[in-house]
Amino acid sequence: MSTPAEWDESRVRQLHDDLTDLHEAVESTSAHGAEGDPDPGEGVRQLVTTILSQNVADENTRRASESLFERYEDFAAIEAADQDELAETIRVAGLPNQKAERIQRALAAVREETGGAYSLAFLDAMDADNAKAWLTDIKGIGPKTASVVLNFTFGKPTMAVDTHVERVSKRFGLVPESASNQRAHEILGAVVPDELTYPLHVLLIRHGRSYCSARNPDCANPVCETYCDCEGC
């Protein structure tokens, strides 16, 4: 297994290529249009959906998101909703009261910043660090949530470190085993080339789901054989 000190841009690029050979190439799904302009409401929707996804399975996130956007006609209605009613609407996502409060707090912050619009388009003009700082200043918005919004919606080089990315990165030695999630974001943000931020994020998730699972990993694959030194290898 490599140690963090041994990882440089060249080795990260090789990891990306090896993961691509195993899992196929990743195509960008940024919400930027053909001329590079983000959909004004897409960032807010991504923000709300990512809050719903905190500490819950993808299927429950999908169900909660569908329930939310079917019940309320727009973001203003979500922000103005009775919090108990909102919590009940998204209950399947877990931690309903906490997430309802976070969603309404985030929507209020966006509306106040823009003077009334529910749009995060203003983040597109900021560099990645300042945009991430603006989002994480909202209570309940951590580096993962901010990174998802900025990378997926605006194509900014922010690596979102979810449970799969963190687990695989630590097993491969990209990140020290003792590193916090915050520190993992910082380390990967520094070593991963900007243009590989999104595809490597997706590839690490694919690898974590397909092979490098938390329990009983399947290490009989060329990527694990090259980079990993977990108990299963």
ROKOLTI-558858 format. One record per residue (C-alpha): x, y, z; residue in one letter; residue number from 1. Coordinates in nm, 2 decimals, m for minus. Layout:
% residues N
{px X&py Y&pz Z&code A&pos NUM} $
...
***
This chain:
% residues 233
{px 0.00&py 0.00&pz 0.00&code M&pos 1} $
{px 0.12&py 0.35&pz m0.08&code S&pos 2} $
{px 0.15&py 0.61&pz 0.19&code T&pos 3} $
{px 0.01&py 0.96&pz 0.15&code P&pos 4} $
{px 0.36&py 1.10&pz 0.10&code A&pos 5} $
{px 0.41&py 0.88&pz m0.21&code E&pos 6} $
{px 0.10&py 1.01&pz m0.38&code W&pos 7} $
{px 0.16&py 1.28&pz m0.64&code D&pos 8} $
{px m0.03&py 1.40&pz m0.95&code E&pos 9} $
{px 0.13&py 1.13&pz m1.17&code S&pos 10} $
{px 0.03&py 0.85&pz m0.94&code R&pos 11} $
{px m0.33&py 0.98&pz m0.91&code V&pos 12} $
{px m0.36&py 1.00&pz m1.28&code R&pos 13} $
{px m0.24&py 0.63&pz m1.30&code Q&pos 14} $
{px m0.50&py 0.53&pz m1.04&code L&pos 15} $
{px m0.77&py 0.71&pz m1.25&code H&pos 16} $
{px m0.66&py 0.53&pz m1.56&code D&pos 17} $
{px m0.65&py 0.19&pz m1.38&code D&pos 18} $
{px m1.00&py 0.25&pz m1.23&code L&pos 19} $
{px m1.13&py 0.35&pz m1.57&code T&pos 20} $
{px m0.99&py 0.03&pz m1.73&code D&pos 21} $
{px m1.18&py m0.17&pz m1.46&code L&pos 22} $
{px m1.50&py 0.03&pz m1.44&code H&pos 23} $
{px m1.52&py 0.23&pz m1.77&code E&pos 24} $
{px m1.48&py 0.60&pz m1.83&code A&pos 25} $
{px m1.70&py 0.86&pz m1.64&code V&pos 26} $
{px m1.88&py 1.13&pz m1.84&code E&pos 27} $
{px m1.94&py 1.46&pz m1.67&code S&pos 28} $
{px m2.30&py 1.53&pz m1.56&code T&pos 29} $
{px m2.25&py 1.90&pz m1.47&code S&pos 30} $
{px m2.56&py 2.11&pz m1.48&code A&pos 31} $
{px m2.38&py 2.37&pz m1.69&code H&pos 32} $
{px m2.55&py 2.42&pz m2.02&code G&pos 33} $
{px m2.39&py 2.41&pz m2.37&code A&pos 34} $
{px m2.26&py 2.76&pz m2.32&code E&pos 35} $
{px m2.13&py 2.69&pz m1.97&code G&pos 36} $
{px m2.41&py 2.86&pz m1.78&code D&pos 37} $
{px m2.55&py 2.67&pz m1.48&code P&pos 38} $
{px m2.92&py 2.61&pz m1.45&code D&pos 39} $
{px m3.02&py 2.88&pz m1.20&code P&pos 40} $
{px m3.24&py 2.64&pz m0.98&code G&pos 41} $
{px m3.03&py 2.33&pz m1.02&code E&pos 42} $
{px m2.78&py 2.42&pz m0.76&code G&pos 43} $
{px m3.05&py 2.48&pz m0.50&code V&pos 44} $
{px m3.22&py 2.15&pz m0.58&code R&pos 45} $
{px m2.88&py 1.97&pz m0.56&code Q&pos 46} $
{px m2.82&py 2.14&pz m0.22&code L&pos 47} $
{px m3.16&py 2.03&pz m0.08&code V&pos 48} $
{px m3.12&py 1.68&pz m0.22&code T&pos 49} $
{px m2.77&py 1.64&pz m0.08&code T&pos 50} $
{px m2.89&py 1.75&pz 0.27&code I&pos 51} $
{px m3.15&py 1.47&pz 0.24&code L&pos 52} $
{px m2.87&py 1.23&pz 0.15&code S&pos 53} $
{px m2.67&py 1.28&pz 0.46&code Q&pos 54} $
{px m2.62&py 0.95&pz 0.64&code N&pos 55} $
{px m2.88&py 0.76&pz 0.45&code V&pos 56} $
{px m2.90&py 0.51&pz 0.16&code A&pos 57} $
{px m2.95&py 0.64&pz m0.20&code D&pos 58} $
{px m3.29&py 0.48&pz m0.23&code E&pos 59} $
{px m3.43&py 0.66&pz 0.07&code N&pos 60} $
{px m3.28&py 0.98&pz m0.06&code T&pos 61} $
{px m3.47&py 0.93&pz m0.38&code R&pos 62} $
{px m3.79&py 0.86&pz m0.21&code R&pos 63} $
{px m3.76&py 1.16&pz 0.02&code A&pos 64} $
{px m3.67&py 1.39&pz m0.27&code S&pos 65} $
{px m3.97&py 1.27&pz m0.47&code E&pos 66} $
{px m4.20&py 1.32&pz m0.17&code S&pos 67} $
{px m4.06&py 1.67&pz m0.11&code L&pos 68} $
{px m4.09&py 1.81&pz m0.46&code F&pos 69} $
{px m4.43&py 1.65&pz m0.52&code E&pos 70} $
{px m4.57&py 1.81&pz m0.20&code R&pos 71} $
{px m4.43&py 2.16&pz m0.24&code Y&pos 72} $
{px m4.46&py 2.36&pz m0.56&code E&pos 73} $
{px m4.13&py 2.56&pz m0.52&code D&pos 74} $
{px m3.85&py 2.64&pz m0.29&code F&pos 75} $
{px m4.04&py 2.93&pz m0.13&code A&pos 76} $
{px m4.31&py 2.69&pz m0.03&code A&pos 77} $
{px m4.05&py 2.45&pz 0.12&code I&pos 78} $
{px m3.89&py 2.74&pz 0.32&code E&pos 79} $
{px m4.23&py 2.86&pz 0.45&code A&pos 80} $
{px m4.37&py 2.51&pz 0.53&code A&pos 81} $
{px m4.45&py 2.41&pz 0.89&code D&pos 82} $
{px m4.13&py 2.24&pz 1.00&code Q&pos 83} $
{px m4.32&py 1.95&pz 1.15&code D&pos 84} $
{px m4.50&py 1.90&pz 0.83&code E&pos 85} $
{px m4.18&py 1.92&pz 0.63&code L&pos 86} $
{px m4.01&py 1.67&pz 0.86&code A&pos 87} $
{px m4.29&py 1.42&pz 0.81&code E&pos 88} $
{px m4.27&py 1.47&pz 0.43&code T&pos 89} $
{px m3.90&py 1.37&pz 0.43&code I&pos 90} $
{px m3.91&py 1.12&pz 0.72&code R&pos 91} $
{px m3.79&py 0.83&pz 0.50&code V&pos 92} $
{px m3.45&py 1.01&pz 0.47&code A&pos 93} $
{px m3.39&py 0.98&pz 0.85&code G&pos 94} $
{px m3.32&py 1.25&pz 1.10&code L&pos 95} $
{px m3.63&py 1.43&pz 0.96&code P&pos 96} $
{px m3.64&py 1.72&pz 1.21&code N&pos 97} $
{px m3.27&py 1.80&pz 1.18&code Q&pos 98} $
{px m3.28&py 1.78&pz 0.80&code K&pos 99} $
{px m3.60&py 1.99&pz 0.77&code A&pos 100} $
{px m3.43&py 2.26&pz 0.98&code E&pos 101} $
{px m3.12&py 2.24&pz 0.77&code R&pos 102} $
{px m3.31&py 2.27&pz 0.44&code I&pos 103} $
{px m3.51&py 2.57&pz 0.55&code Q&pos 104} $
{px m3.20&py 2.74&pz 0.69&code R&pos 105} $
{px m3.01&py 2.68&pz 0.37&code A&pos 106} $
{px m3.30&py 2.81&pz 0.16&code L&pos 107} $
{px m3.32&py 3.12&pz 0.38&code A&pos 108} $
{px m2.95&py 3.18&pz 0.34&code A&pos 109} $
{px m2.97&py 3.16&pz m0.04&code V&pos 110} $
{px m3.28&py 3.39&pz m0.06&code R&pos 111} $
{px m3.11&py 3.65&pz 0.17&code E&pos 112} $
{px m2.79&py 3.64&pz m0.03&code E&pos 113} $
{px m2.96&py 3.69&pz m0.36&code T&pos 114} $
{px m3.22&py 3.94&pz m0.25&code G&pos 115} $
{px m3.51&py 3.70&pz m0.30&code G&pos 116} $
{px m3.41&py 3.45&pz m0.56&code A&pos 117} $
{px m3.36&py 3.08&pz m0.50&code Y&pos 118} $
{px m3.05&py 3.04&pz m0.71&code S&pos 119} $
{px m2.69&py 2.96&pz m0.64&code L&pos 120} $
{px m2.57&py 3.10&pz m0.97&code A&pos 121} $
{px m2.37&py 3.36&pz m0.78&code F&pos 122} $
{px m2.13&py 3.08&pz m0.67&code L&pos 123} $
{px m2.02&py 3.02&pz m1.02&code D&pos 124} $
{px m1.83&py 3.35&pz m1.02&code A&pos 125} $
{px m1.64&py 3.26&pz m0.70&code M&pos 126} $
{px m1.33&py 3.05&pz m0.69&code D&pos 127} $
{px m1.38&py 2.70&pz m0.54&code A&pos 128} $
{px m1.24&py 2.79&pz m0.19&code D&pos 129} $
{px m1.46&py 3.10&pz m0.15&code N&pos 130} $
{px m1.77&py 2.92&pz m0.28&code A&pos 131} $
{px m1.71&py 2.63&pz m0.05&code K&pos 132} $
{px m1.66&py 2.87&pz 0.24&code A&pos 133} $
{px m1.99&py 3.04&pz 0.17&code W&pos 134} $
{px m2.18&py 2.71&pz 0.17&code L&pos 135} $
{px m2.01&py 2.57&pz 0.48&code T&pos 136} $
{px m2.09&py 2.89&pz 0.67&code D&pos 137} $
{px m2.45&py 2.76&pz 0.67&code I&pos 138} $
{px m2.50&py 2.55&pz 0.99&code K&pos 139} $
{px m2.55&py 2.19&pz 0.89&code G&pos 140} $
{px m2.37&py 2.22&pz 0.56&code I&pos 141} $
{px m2.04&py 2.03&pz 0.58&code G&pos 142} $
{px m1.75&py 1.99&pz 0.32&code P&pos 143} $
{px m1.91&py 1.69&pz 0.16&code K&pos 144} $
{px m2.24&py 1.86&pz 0.09&code T&pos 145} $
{px m2.07&py 2.17&pz m0.03&code A&pos 146} $
{px m1.83&py 1.98&pz m0.26&code S&pos 147} $
{px m2.12&py 1.78&pz m0.42&code V&pos 148} $
{px m2.31&py 2.10&pz m0.50&code V&pos 149} $
{px m2.00&py 2.28&pz m0.64&code L&pos 150} $
{px m1.86&py 1.99&pz m0.84&code N&pos 151} $
{px m2.18&py 1.84&pz m0.97&code F&pos 152} $
{px m2.36&py 2.17&pz m1.05&code T&pos 153} $
{px m2.08&py 2.41&pz m1.13&code F&pos 154} $
{px m1.80&py 2.18&pz m1.23&code G&pos 155} $
{px m1.57&py 2.33&pz m0.96&code K&pos 156} $
{px m1.27&py 2.11&pz m0.85&code P&pos 157} $
{px m1.41&py 2.01&pz m0.51&code T&pos 158} $
{px m1.38&py 1.64&pz m0.42&code M&pos 159} $
{px m1.68&py 1.51&pz m0.23&code A&pos 160} $
{px m1.56&py 1.25&pz 0.02&code V&pos 161} $
{px m1.85&py 1.02&pz 0.10&code D&pos 162} $
{px m1.81&py 0.69&pz 0.29&code T&pos 163} $
{px m1.70&py 0.50&pz m0.02&code H&pos 164} $
{px m1.44&py 0.76&pz m0.13&code V&pos 165} $
{px m1.30&py 0.79&pz 0.23&code E&pos 166} $
{px m1.28&py 0.41&pz 0.28&code R&pos 167} $
{px m1.11&py 0.34&pz m0.05&code V&pos 168} $
{px m0.88&py 0.64&pz m0.02&code S&pos 169} $
{px m0.76&py 0.52&pz 0.32&code K&pos 170} $
{px m0.71&py 0.16&pz 0.20&code R&pos 171} $
{px m0.51&py 0.28&pz m0.10&code F&pos 172} $
{px m0.30&py 0.51&pz 0.12&code G&pos 173} $
{px m0.42&py 0.83&pz m0.04&code L&pos 174} $
{px m0.54&py 0.95&pz 0.30&code V&pos 175} $
{px m0.40&py 0.85&pz 0.64&code P&pos 176} $
{px m0.62&py 0.60&pz 0.82&code E&pos 177} $
{px m0.65&py 0.84&pz 1.12&code S&pos 178} $
{px m0.76&py 1.14&pz 0.91&code A&pos 179} $
{px m1.10&py 1.30&pz 0.98&code S&pos 180} $
{px m1.34&py 1.35&pz 0.70&code N&pos 181} $
{px m1.26&py 1.72&pz 0.69&code Q&pos 182} $
{px m0.89&py 1.63&pz 0.66&code R&pos 183} $
{px m0.96&py 1.38&pz 0.39&code A&pos 184} $
{px m1.13&py 1.66&pz 0.19&code H&pos 185} $
{px m0.82&py 1.88&pz 0.23&code E&pos 186} $
{px m0.58&py 1.60&pz 0.13&code I&pos 187} $
{px m0.77&py 1.48&pz m0.18&code L&pos 188} $
{px m0.84&py 1.84&pz m0.28&code G&pos 189} $
{px m0.46&py 1.91&pz m0.29&code A&pos 190} $
{px m0.34&py 1.60&pz m0.47&code V&pos 191} $
{px m0.62&py 1.53&pz m0.73&code V&pos 192} $
{px m0.58&py 1.73&pz m1.05&code P&pos 193} $
{px m0.88&py 1.96&pz m1.11&code D&pos 194} $
{px m1.00&py 1.79&pz m1.42&code E&pos 195} $
{px m1.01&py 1.45&pz m1.25&code L&pos 196} $
{px m1.21&py 1.56&pz m0.94&code T&pos 197} $
{px m1.54&py 1.45&pz m1.07&code Y&pos 198} $
{px m1.44&py 1.13&pz m1.26&code P&pos 199} $
{px m1.22&py 1.00&pz m0.98&code L&pos 200} $
{px m1.49&py 1.07&pz m0.72&code H&pos 201} $
{px m1.73&py 0.85&pz m0.93&code V&pos 202} $
{px m1.47&py 0.58&pz m0.99&code L&pos 203} $
{px m1.38&py 0.55&pz m0.62&code L&pos 204} $
{px m1.75&py 0.52&pz m0.54&code I&pos 205} $
{px m1.79&py 0.25&pz m0.81&code R&pos 206} $
{px m1.49&py 0.06&pz m0.68&code H&pos 207} $
{px m1.61&py 0.09&pz m0.32&code G&pos 208} $
{px m1.95&py m0.05&pz m0.41&code R&pos 209} $
{px m1.83&py m0.32&pz m0.65&code S&pos 210} $
{px m1.51&py m0.45&pz m0.48&code Y&pos 211} $
{px m1.38&py m0.25&pz m0.19&code C&pos 212} $
{px m1.68&py m0.28&pz 0.04&code S&pos 213} $
{px m1.67&py m0.21&pz 0.41&code A&pos 214} $
{px m1.71&py m0.58&pz 0.49&code R&pos 215} $
{px m1.59&py m0.88&pz 0.30&code N&pos 216} $
{px m1.41&py m0.69&pz 0.02&code P&pos 217} $
{px m1.35&py m0.86&pz m0.31&code D&pos 218} $
{px m0.98&py m0.79&pz m0.37&code C&pos 219} $
{px m0.94&py m1.02&pz m0.67&code A&pos 220} $
{px m0.91&py m0.73&pz m0.91&code N&pos 221} $
{px m0.61&py m0.55&pz m1.06&code P&pos 222} $
{px m0.67&py m0.22&pz m0.89&code V&pos 223} $
{px m0.68&py m0.36&pz m0.54&code C&pos 224} $
{px m0.38&py m0.58&pz m0.62&code E&pos 225} $
{px m0.18&py m0.27&pz m0.72&code T&pos 226} $
{px m0.29&py m0.02&pz m0.46&code Y&pos 227} $
{px m0.46&py m0.18&pz m0.16&code C&pos 228} $
{px m0.33&py m0.35&pz 0.15&code D&pos 229} $
{px m0.65&py m0.41&pz 0.34&code C&pos 230} $
{px m0.72&py m0.73&pz 0.54&code E&pos 231} $
{px m0.89&py m0.88&pz 0.23&code G&pos 232} $
{px m0.58&py m0.84&pz 0.01&code C&pos 233} $
***
